Amino acid sequence: MAKEGKSKSKPRLDSSEESEENVEPLKHTFHKPAIICIGEYPIKILLRGSLAKKDEPFPIFIDKSSEDIAEWSQSSLNPDSILGLDLNSDTHFWFQVLPFITKNGTLISRLKDKPIDKLRGALVVSSLWDGVGSGLLPALISQFKEWDRNTVTFGILPSKMQVSDVHFNAFSSVGMCLSKNFASLLLLDRDQLENYVGVDRKGAILKGNAFFNYMLEMISAKETFVQELSELTRAFDVRIYTVLSATGASFSMYGSIKNIVDSALSRPLLEFELSSASVVYVILRVPLQLKEKMTKGKIELEIANWFEEKASLQTAIISEPIYVEDVSDRIDLVMLVGGFNATEMFTAMEKRVKTIKSFVMKKGSIKEDEWRTITKSLGTA
């Protein structure tokens, strides 16, 4: 559960309005962000949802083998959606993948030809425990920075039940991503994700990693999401975020936004210290019939009041609600909480991977200065 703290400081409310002035004409113009999915675990999640079938722009699925991706999709994917590394070398660790990506350039060239809109940017989803995801993600973030493309990345951390080598991959990957100081990085814990239990807007049970599809479909419907969160990240120098969410919440049952937000505390997607958070970005999907009761202004006040006793926020961004035609009164709420202190979490991870780090360093697979950069970025050096 997310830990609460007390603060007397009120968050500064800010609106996040899209500005399209002085934007150069674009070769590709899309109304939604591109979706890039890396690794078997998240690919199989997305293949069960509607986003795998979207075509504006179509999603991009990346893993070691093109054939594997096609097989997982039962050949339902557009071949242009599949980008396999198709390596003949080992891909167990990040350091076996990253050099190939940076030196070879083939995958980056193929990705550059894909339709990624400059303004809408990209949503990247990646597992962090396998060699492909942990090695490719830092390379992609660097490349998107070079291309001047806004990027929001969802990184899924390994389960506590998984062995130390995958935690080494995840620890290293997060450190390298943060050292790029560019993309908005949202961390989700695999255990917390798979233990998620809620309901959807129809009142049906929403369980396990099916929630991720539900959340991503909601977020990707927000045209300005990547742009808004990227601006927030740069303005307040936010390192990482995580997710608090309440889905399918009946307004007549809960009675207020405050009570709905309270329920989100019982389903955090990462164990973290809420009291140390500095920013929050909020998206709501609201039935059109509740539009007068649930205006952006009213939501801002309720969210600000709720956080007043929880954290000393520097800002709270309430995005324009997504109003939908729906006969029910069920509301979906997603809060991206950022700027919290994650040193304790990363210190525990570093301790866990100490033996495997010594092993790969002794073999000469990584250098001391590479590891120093990683630990410095994570605040454990």
C-alpha positions as a Markdown table, in Angstrom:
| # | Residue | x | y | z |
|---|---|---|---|---|
| 1 | Met | 0.0 | 0.0 | 0.0 |
| 2 | Ala | 1.2 | 3.5 | -0.7 |
| 3 | Lys | 2.3 | 5.1 | 2.5 |
| 4 | Glu | 0.7 | 8.4 | 3.6 |
| 5 | Gly | 2.3 | 11.4 | 5.2 |
| 6 | Lys | 1.1 | 14.8 | 6.4 |
| 7 | Ser | 1.8 | 18.2 | 4.9 |
| 8 | Lys | 0.3 | 21.7 | 5.4 |
| 9 | Ser | 1.4 | 22.9 | 2.0 |
| 10 | Lys | -1.2 | 23.2 | -0.7 |
| 11 | Pro | -0.4 | 22.1 | -4.3 |
| 12 | Arg | -0.3 | 24.8 | -6.9 |
| 13 | Leu | -3.1 | 24.0 | -9.4 |
| 14 | Asp | -2.2 | 24.3 | -13.0 |
| 15 | Ser | -4.1 | 23.7 | -16.2 |
| 16 | Ser | -2.6 | 21.7 | -19.0 |
| 17 | Glu | -3.8 | 23.1 | -22.3 |
| 18 | Glu | -2.4 | 22.0 | -25.6 |
| 19 | Ser | -0.6 | 24.6 | -27.5 |
| 20 | Glu | 0.0 | 24.0 | -31.2 |
| 21 | Glu | 1.4 | 27.4 | -32.2 |
| 22 | Asn | 4.6 | 27.6 | -34.1 |
| 23 | Val | 4.6 | 23.9 | -34.9 |
| 24 | Glu | 6.1 | 23.0 | -38.3 |
| 25 | Pro | 4.1 | 21.0 | -40.8 |
| 26 | Leu | 4.5 | 17.3 | -40.1 |
| 27 | Lys | 5.0 | 14.5 | -42.6 |
| 28 | His | 2.7 | 12.3 | -40.5 |
| 29 | Thr | -0.2 | 13.8 | -38.6 |
| 30 | Phe | -1.9 | 11.5 | -36.1 |
| 31 | His | -4.4 | 12.3 | -33.3 |
| 32 | Lys | -3.0 | 9.6 | -30.9 |
| 33 | Pro | 0.5 | 8.7 | -29.6 |
| 34 | Ala | 2.3 | 5.8 | -31.2 |
| 35 | Ile | 2.6 | 2.7 | -29.0 |
| 36 | Ile | 5.8 | 0.7 | -28.8 |
| 37 | Cys | 5.8 | -2.5 | -26.9 |
| 38 | Ile | 9.0 | -4.4 | -25.9 |
| 39 | Gly | 9.3 | -7.9 | -24.5 |
| 40 | Glu | 7.2 | -11.0 | -24.3 |
| 41 | Tyr | 5.3 | -10.2 | -21.1 |
| 42 | Pro | 3.8 | -6.8 | -22.2 |
| 43 | Ile | 3.4 | -7.9 | -25.8 |
| 44 | Lys | 1.1 | -10.8 | -24.7 |
| 45 | Ile | -0.9 | -8.3 | -22.5 |
| 46 | Leu | -1.5 | -5.9 | -25.3 |
| 47 | Leu | -2.4 | -8.6 | -27.8 |
| 48 | Arg | -5.4 | -9.4 | -25.5 |
| 49 | Gly | -6.7 | -5.8 | -25.8 |
| 50 | Ser | -8.0 | -3.5 | -28.5 |
| 51 | Leu | -4.8 | -1.5 | -28.9 |
| 52 | Ala | -3.1 | -4.3 | -30.9 |
| 53 | Lys | -5.7 | -3.6 | -33.6 |
| 54 | Lys | -5.4 | 0.2 | -33.7 |
| 55 | Asp | -4.2 | 1.7 | -37.0 |
| 56 | Glu | -3.7 | 5.4 | -36.3 |
| 57 | Pro | -0.8 | 4.8 | -36.0 |
| 58 | Phe | -0.5 | 1.1 | -35.7 |
| 59 | Pro | 1.4 | -0.3 | -32.6 |
| 60 | Ile | 5.0 | -1.6 | -32.9 |
| 61 | Phe | 5.9 | -4.8 | -31.1 |
| 62 | Ile | 9.6 | -5.5 | -30.5 |
| 63 | Asp | 11.3 | -8.7 | -29.2 |
| 64 | Lys | 14.2 | -11.0 | -30.0 |
| 65 | Ser | 12.3 | -12.9 | -32.7 |
| 66 | Ser | 9.9 | -11.7 | -35.4 |
| 67 | Glu | 8.6 | -15.3 | -35.7 |
| 68 | Asp | 7.8 | -15.4 | -32.0 |
| 69 | Ile | 5.8 | -12.2 | -32.1 |
| 70 | Ala | 3.8 | -13.4 | -35.1 |
| 71 | Glu | 3.1 | -16.7 | -33.3 |
| 72 | Trp | 1.9 | -15.0 | -30.1 |
| 73 | Ser | -0.5 | -12.9 | -32.2 |
| 74 | Gln | -1.7 | -16.0 | -34.1 |
| 75 | Ser | -0.6 | -14.1 | -37.3 |
| 76 | Ser | -3.2 | -11.4 | -36.7 |
| 77 | Leu | -0.7 | -8.5 | -36.7 |
| 78 | Asn | 0.1 | -6.3 | -39.6 |
| 79 | Pro | 3.7 | -7.4 | -40.5 |
| 80 | Asp | 4.7 | -3.7 | -40.4 |
| 81 | Ser | 3.9 | -3.8 | -36.6 |
| 82 | Ile | 6.5 | -6.4 | -35.9 |
| 83 | Leu | 10.2 | -5.5 | -35.3 |
| 84 | Gly | 12.3 | -8.5 | -34.3 |
| 85 | Leu | 15.9 | -8.2 | -33.4 |
| 86 | Asp | 16.4 | -11.6 | -34.9 |
| 87 | Leu | 19.9 | -12.0 | -33.4 |
| 88 | Asn | 22.0 | -15.1 | -33.5 |
| 89 | Ser | 23.7 | -14.1 | -30.2 |
| 90 | Asp | 22.7 | -14.3 | -26.5 |
| 91 | Thr | 20.1 | -11.8 | -25.2 |
| 92 | His | 19.9 | -12.8 | -21.5 |
| 93 | Phe | 21.6 | -9.6 | -20.1 |
| 94 | Trp | 21.1 | -6.0 | -21.1 |
| 95 | Phe | 24.8 | -5.7 | -21.9 |
| 96 | Gln | 24.4 | -8.3 | -24.6 |
| 97 | Val | 21.7 | -6.3 | -26.3 |
| 98 | Leu | 22.6 | -2.6 | -25.9 |
| 99 | Pro | 25.9 | -2.7 | -27.8 |
| 100 | Phe | 24.2 | -4.4 | -30.7 |
| 101 | Ile | 21.5 | -1.7 | -30.9 |
| 102 | Thr | 23.9 | 1.2 | -30.6 |
| 103 | Lys | 26.5 | -0.1 | -33.0 |
| 104 | Asn | 24.4 | -1.9 | -35.6 |
| 105 | Gly | 21.8 | 0.8 | -36.2 |
| 106 | Thr | 19.5 | -1.5 | -38.2 |
| 107 | Leu | 16.6 | -1.6 | -35.7 |
| 108 | Ile | 16.8 | 2.2 | -35.1 |
| 109 | Ser | 16.7 | 2.8 | -38.9 |
| 110 | Arg | 13.6 | 0.6 | -39.2 |
| 111 | Leu | 12.0 | 2.3 | -36.3 |
| 112 | Lys | 12.7 | 5.8 | -37.8 |
| 113 | Asp | 10.6 | 4.8 | -40.8 |
| 114 | Lys | 7.6 | 4.1 | -38.5 |
| 115 | Pro | 4.9 | 6.7 | -38.1 |
| 116 | Ile | 5.7 | 8.5 | -34.8 |
| 117 | Asp | 4.2 | 11.9 | -34.7 |
| 118 | Lys | 6.4 | 14.7 | -33.3 |
| 119 | Leu | 3.7 | 16.4 | -31.4 |
| 120 | Arg | 1.8 | 13.3 | -30.1 |
| 121 | Gly | 5.0 | 11.4 | -29.3 |
| 122 | Ala | 5.2 | 7.7 | -28.2 |
| 123 | Leu | 4.0 | 5.5 | -25.4 |
| 124 | Val | 6.6 | 2.9 | -24.7 |
| 125 | Val | 5.8 | -0.2 | -22.7 |
| 126 | Ser | 8.6 | -2.6 | -21.7 |
| 127 | Ser | 9.4 | -5.4 | -19.3 |
| 128 | Leu | 12.6 | -4.6 | -17.5 |
| 129 | Trp | 13.8 | -8.0 | -16.5 |
| 130 | Asp | 14.7 | -9.6 | -19.8 |
| 131 | Gly | 17.8 | -8.7 | -21.8 |
| 132 | Val | 15.9 | -7.2 | -24.8 |
| 133 | Gly | 13.7 | -4.9 | -22.8 |
| 134 | Ser | 16.4 | -3.8 | -20.3 |
| 135 | Gly | 18.9 | -3.2 | -23.0 |
| 136 | Leu | 16.7 | -1.7 | -25.7 |
| 137 | Leu | 14.8 | 0.8 | -23.6 |
| 138 | Pro | 17.8 | 3.1 | -22.7 |
| 139 | Ala | 18.9 | 3.0 | -26.4 |
| 140 | Leu | 15.4 | 4.0 | -27.5 |
| 141 | Ile | 15.1 | 6.9 | -25.0 |
| 142 | Ser | 18.5 | 8.3 | -26.3 |
| 143 | Gln | 17.3 | 8.0 | -29.8 |
| 144 | Phe | 13.9 | 9.7 | -29.2 |
| 145 | Lys | 15.8 | 12.5 | -27.5 |
| 146 | Glu | 18.0 | 12.9 | -30.6 |
| 147 | Trp | 14.8 | 12.9 | -32.8 |
| 148 | Asp | 13.1 | 15.4 | -30.5 |
| 149 | Arg | 10.1 | 13.1 | -29.9 |
| 150 | Asn | 8.3 | 13.2 | -26.6 |
| 151 | Thr | 8.2 | 9.8 | -24.9 |
| 152 | Val | 6.4 | 8.4 | -21.9 |
| 153 | Thr | 7.7 | 5.0 | -20.8 |
| 154 | Phe | 6.0 | 2.3 | -18.7 |
| 155 | Gly | 8.7 | 0.0 | -17.2 |
| 156 | Ile | 7.5 | -3.1 | -15.5 |
| 157 | Leu | 9.7 | -4.3 | -12.7 |
| 158 | Pro | 10.2 | -8.0 | -12.0 |
| 159 | Ser | 8.4 | -10.0 | -9.3 |
| 160 | Lys | 10.1 | -10.5 | -6.0 |
| 161 | Met | 9.8 | -14.2 | -6.8 |
| 162 | Gln | 12.1 | -13.9 | -9.8 |
| 163 | Val | 15.8 | -14.6 | -9.4 |
| 164 | Ser | 18.6 | -12.0 | -9.0 |
| 165 | Asp | 19.8 | -11.8 | -12.6 |
| 166 | Val | 16.5 | -10.3 | -13.8 |
| 167 | His | 16.6 | -7.8 | -10.9 |
| 168 | Phe | 20.1 | -6.9 | -12.1 |
| 169 | Asn | 18.7 | -6.2 | -15.6 |
| 170 | Ala | 15.9 | -4.1 | -14.2 |
| 171 | Phe | 18.1 | -2.1 | -11.8 |
| 172 | Ser | 20.7 | -1.4 | -14.6 |
| 173 | Ser | 18.0 | -0.4 | -17.1 |
| 174 | Val | 16.2 | 2.0 | -14.8 |
| 175 | Gly | 19.6 | 3.6 | -13.9 |
| 176 | Met | 20.6 | 4.0 | -17.6 |
| 177 | Cys | 17.1 | 5.4 | -18.5 |
| 178 | Leu | 17.3 | 8.0 | -15.7 |
| 179 | Ser | 20.8 | 9.0 | -16.7 |
| 180 | Lys | 19.4 | 10.1 | -20.1 |
| 181 | Asn | 17.3 | 12.8 | -18.3 |
| 182 | Phe | 14.7 | 12.9 | -21.0 |
| 183 | Ala | 11.7 | 10.5 | -21.0 |
| 184 | Ser | 9.0 | 10.3 | -18.4 |
| 185 | Leu | 9.5 | 6.9 | -16.7 |
| 186 | Leu | 6.5 | 5.3 | -15.0 |
| 187 | Leu | 7.5 | 2.2 | -12.9 |
| 188 | Leu | 5.0 | -0.6 | -12.2 |
| 189 | Asp | 5.7 | -3.6 | -10.0 |
| 190 | Arg | 4.8 | -6.9 | -11.6 |
| 191 | Asp | 3.4 | -8.4 | -8.4 |
| 192 | Gln | 1.2 | -5.3 | -7.7 |
| 193 | Leu | 0.0 | -5.4 | -11.3 |
| 194 | Glu | -0.9 | -9.1 | -11.2 |
| 195 | Asn | -2.6 | -8.7 | -7.8 |
| 196 | Tyr | -4.8 | -5.8 | -9.0 |
| 197 | Val | -8.6 | -6.3 | -8.5 |
| 198 | Gly | -11.2 | -3.8 | -9.5 |
| 199 | Val | -14.1 | -3.3 | -11.9 |
| 200 | Asp | -14.5 | -1.8 | -15.3 |
| 201 | Arg | -17.2 | 0.7 | -16.5 |
| 202 | Lys | -19.6 | -2.1 | -17.1 |
| 203 | Gly | -19.2 | -3.4 | -13.5 |
| 204 | Ala | -17.4 | -6.5 | -14.6 |
| 205 | Ile | -14.4 | -7.7 | -12.6 |
| 206 | Leu | -11.1 | -6.3 | -13.8 |
| 207 | Lys | -8.3 | -8.5 | -12.5 |
| 208 | Gly | -4.5 | -8.8 | -12.8 |
| 209 | Asn | -2.6 | -7.4 | -15.8 |
| 210 | Ala | -5.8 | -7.0 | -17.7 |
| 211 | Phe | -6.0 | -3.7 | -15.8 |
| 212 | Phe | -2.9 | -2.5 | -17.8 |
| 213 | Asn | -4.7 | -2.8 | -21.1 |
| 214 | Tyr | -7.7 | -0.9 | -19.6 |
| 215 | Met | -5.5 | 1.9 | -18.3 |
| 216 | Leu | -3.4 | 2.1 | -21.5 |
| 217 | Glu | -6.5 | 2.3 | -23.7 |
| 218 | Met | -7.8 | 5.2 | -21.6 |
| 219 | Ile | -4.5 | 7.0 | -21.6 |
| 220 | Ser | -3.9 | 6.6 | -25.3 |
| 221 | Ala | -7.3 | 8.1 | -26.0 |
| 222 | Lys | -6.0 | 11.3 | -24.6 |
| 223 | Glu | -4.4 | 13.1 | -27.6 |
| 224 | Thr | -2.3 | 15.4 | -25.6 |
| 225 | Phe | -1.2 | 13.0 | -22.8 |
| 226 | Val | 2.4 | 12.4 | -23.9 |
| 227 | Gln | 3.0 | 16.1 | -24.6 |
| 228 | Glu | 1.4 | 17.2 | -21.2 |
| 229 | Leu | 3.3 | 14.7 | -19.1 |
| 230 | Ser | 6.6 | 15.4 | -20.9 |
| 231 | Glu | 6.2 | 19.1 | -20.2 |
| 232 | Leu | 5.5 | 18.4 | -16.5 |
| 233 | Thr | 8.6 | 16.2 | -16.3 |
| 234 | Arg | 10.8 | 18.8 | -17.7 |
| 235 | Ala | 9.3 | 21.7 | -15.8 |
| 236 | Phe | 9.7 | 20.0 | -12.4 |
| 237 | Asp | 12.7 | 17.7 | -13.1 |
| 238 | Val | 10.7 | 14.6 | -12.2 |
| 239 | Arg | 12.7 | 11.4 | -12.3 |
| 240 | Ile | 10.0 | 8.7 | -12.0 |
| 241 | Tyr | 6.3 | 8.2 | -11.6 |
| 242 | Thr | 4.0 | 5.4 | -10.6 |
| 243 | Val | 0.2 | 4.8 | -10.8 |
| 244 | Leu | -2.7 | 5.1 | -8.4 |
| 245 | Ser | -6.0 | 4.1 | -10.0 |
| 246 | Ala | -9.7 | 3.5 | -9.3 |
| 247 | Thr | -11.7 | 2.1 | -12.1 |
| 248 | Gly | -15.5 | 1.6 | -12.6 |
| 249 | Ala | -16.2 | 3.6 | -9.5 |
| 250 | Ser | -20.0 | 4.3 | -9.2 |
| 251 | Phe | -20.4 | 8.0 | -8.3 |
| 252 | Ser | -23.7 | 7.3 | -6.5 |
| 253 | Met | -22.0 | 4.7 | -4.3 |
| 254 | Tyr | -18.8 | 6.7 | -3.5 |
| 255 | Gly | -20.5 | 10.1 | -3.4 |
| 256 | Ser | -17.4 | 12.2 | -4.1 |
| 257 | Ile | -14.1 | 12.3 | -6.0 |
| 258 | Lys | -12.4 | 12.3 | -2.6 |
| 259 | Asn | -13.8 | 8.9 | -1.7 |
| 260 | Ile | -12.9 | 7.5 | -5.1 |
| 261 | Val | -9.3 | 8.7 | -4.7 |
| 262 | Asp | -9.2 | 7.2 | -1.2 |
| 263 | Ser | -10.0 | 3.8 | -2.8 |
| 264 | Ala | -7.0 | 4.1 | -5.1 |
| 265 | Leu | -4.6 | 4.0 | -2.1 |
| 266 | Ser | -5.5 | 0.3 | -1.6 |
| 267 | Arg | -4.3 | -0.6 | -5.2 |
| 268 | Pro | -0.9 | 1.0 | -5.8 |
| 269 | Leu | 1.0 | -0.3 | -8.8 |
| 270 | Leu | 4.3 | 0.3 | -6.8 |
| 271 | Glu | 5.1 | 0.5 | -3.1 |
| 272 | Phe | 6.2 | 4.0 | -2.5 |
| 273 | Glu | 6.1 | 6.9 | -0.1 |
| 274 | Leu | 3.2 | 9.1 | -1.1 |
| 275 | Ser | 4.3 | 11.8 | 1.4 |
| 276 | Ser | 7.5 | 12.4 | -0.6 |
| 277 | Ala | 5.7 | 12.9 | -3.9 |
| 278 | Ser | 6.0 | 16.4 | -5.6 |
| 279 | Val | 3.7 | 16.2 | -8.6 |
| 280 | Val | 0.6 | 14.5 | -9.8 |
| 281 | Tyr | -1.0 | 14.2 | -13.2 |
| 282 | Val | -4.7 | 13.1 | -13.2 |
| 283 | Ile | -6.9 | 11.7 | -15.9 |
| 284 | Leu | -10.6 | 10.9 | -15.5 |
| 285 | Arg | -13.1 | 9.2 | -17.8 |
| 286 | Val | -16.5 | 10.4 | -16.8 |
| 287 | Pro | -20.1 | 9.7 | -18.2 |
| 288 | Leu | -21.4 | 12.6 | -20.1 |
| 289 | Gln | -24.5 | 12.8 | -17.8 |
| 290 | Leu | -22.1 | 13.8 | -15.0 |
| 291 | Lys | -20.4 | 16.6 | -16.9 |
| 292 | Glu | -22.1 | 19.4 | -14.8 |
| 293 | Lys | -21.3 | 17.7 | -11.5 |
| 294 | Met | -17.7 | 16.7 | -12.6 |
| 295 | Thr | -16.3 | 19.8 | -14.2 |
| 296 | Lys | -12.5 | 20.2 | -14.4 |
| 297 | Gly | -12.6 | 23.0 | -11.8 |
| 298 | Lys | -14.5 | 20.9 | -9.3 |
| 299 | Ile | -12.2 | 18.0 | -9.8 |
| 300 | Glu | -9.1 | 20.3 | -9.3 |
| 301 | Leu | -10.5 | 21.5 | -5.9 |
| 302 | Glu | -11.3 | 18.0 | -4.7 |
| 303 | Ile | -7.9 | 16.6 | -5.7 |
| 304 | Ala | -6.1 | 19.5 | -4.1 |
| 305 | Asn | -8.0 | 19.1 | -0.9 |
| 306 | Trp | -7.3 | 15.4 | -0.8 |
| 307 | Phe | -3.5 | 15.8 | -1.3 |
| 308 | Glu | -3.3 | 18.7 | 1.2 |
| 309 | Glu | -3.0 | 16.1 | 4.1 |
| 310 | Lys | -1.0 | 13.6 | 2.0 |
| 311 | Ala | 2.0 | 15.3 | 0.4 |
| 312 | Ser | 3.7 | 18.6 | -0.2 |
| 313 | Leu | 3.0 | 18.8 | -3.9 |
| 314 | Gln | 4.6 | 21.4 | -6.1 |
| 315 | Thr | 1.9 | 21.1 | -8.7 |
| 316 | Ala | -1.2 | 19.1 | -9.5 |
| 317 | Ile | -2.1 | 18.8 | -13.2 |
| 318 | Ile | -5.7 | 17.9 | -13.9 |
| 319 | Ser | -6.1 | 17.0 | -17.5 |
| 320 | Glu | -9.4 | 17.8 | -19.3 |
| 321 | Pro | -11.7 | 14.9 | -18.4 |
| 322 | Ile | -12.6 | 12.4 | -21.1 |
| 323 | Tyr | -16.5 | 12.6 | -21.3 |
| 324 | Val | -18.1 | 9.5 | -22.7 |
| 325 | Glu | -21.6 | 8.4 | -23.7 |
| 326 | Asp | -22.6 | 6.0 | -20.9 |
| 327 | Val | -25.8 | 5.1 | -19.2 |
| 328 | Ser | -24.0 | 4.2 | -16.0 |
| 329 | Asp | -22.4 | 6.6 | -13.4 |
| 330 | Arg | -19.1 | 4.8 | -13.3 |
| 331 | Ile | -15.9 | 6.9 | -13.3 |
| 332 | Asp | -12.3 | 5.8 | -14.2 |
| 333 | Leu | -9.5 | 7.6 | -12.4 |
| 334 | Val | -5.8 | 7.4 | -13.1 |
| 335 | Met | -3.3 | 9.4 | -11.1 |
| 336 | Leu | 0.4 | 9.5 | -12.1 |
| 337 | Val | 2.2 | 10.4 | -9.0 |
| 338 | Gly | 5.8 | 11.5 | -9.4 |
| 339 | Gly | 8.9 | 13.0 | -7.7 |
| 340 | Phe | 8.8 | 10.6 | -4.7 |
| 341 | Asn | 11.8 | 9.4 | -2.9 |
| 342 | Ala | 12.8 | 6.0 | -4.4 |
| 343 | Thr | 16.2 | 5.6 | -2.8 |
| 344 | Glu | 15.1 | 2.9 | -0.3 |
| 345 | Met | 13.6 | 0.8 | -3.1 |
| 346 | Phe | 16.7 | 1.1 | -5.3 |
| 347 | Thr | 19.1 | 0.4 | -2.3 |
| 348 | Ala | 17.2 | -2.8 | -1.6 |
| 349 | Met | 17.5 | -3.8 | -5.3 |
| 350 | Glu | 21.2 | -3.0 | -5.4 |
| 351 | Lys | 21.8 | -5.2 | -2.4 |
| 352 | Arg | 19.9 | -8.0 | -4.0 |
| 353 | Val | 22.0 | -7.9 | -7.2 |
| 354 | Lys | 25.4 | -7.4 | -5.6 |
| 355 | Thr | 26.5 | -11.0 | -6.3 |
| 356 | Ile | 25.5 | -11.1 | -9.9 |
| 357 | Lys | 27.0 | -7.6 | -10.4 |
| 358 | Ser | 30.4 | -8.8 | -9.1 |
| 359 | Phe | 30.1 | -11.9 | -11.4 |
| 360 | Val | 29.6 | -10.0 | -14.6 |
| 361 | Met | 32.1 | -7.3 | -13.7 |
| 362 | Lys | 34.7 | -10.0 | -13.0 |
| 363 | Lys | 34.0 | -11.4 | -16.5 |
| 364 | Gly | 34.6 | -8.0 | -18.0 |
| 365 | Ser | 31.0 | -7.7 | -19.3 |
| 366 | Ile | 30.5 | -4.3 | -17.7 |
| 367 | Lys | 33.0 | -1.7 | -16.6 |
| 368 | Glu | 33.2 | 0.1 | -13.2 |
| 369 | Asp | 32.4 | 3.5 | -14.7 |
| 370 | Glu | 29.2 | 2.1 | -16.3 |
| 371 | Trp | 28.1 | 0.7 | -13.0 |
| 372 | Arg | 28.9 | 4.0 | -11.3 |
| 373 | Thr | 26.7 | 5.9 | -13.8 |
| 374 | Ile | 23.9 | 3.5 | -13.0 |
| 375 | Thr | 24.1 | 3.8 | -9.2 |
| 376 | Lys | 24.6 | 7.6 | -9.3 |
| 377 | Ser | 21.4 | 8.0 | -11.4 |
| 378 | Leu | 19.5 | 5.9 | -8.8 |
| 379 | Gly | 20.9 | 7.7 | -5.8 |
| 380 | Thr | 22.7 | 4.7 | -4.3 |
| 381 | Ala | 26.3 | 5.6 | -5.2 |
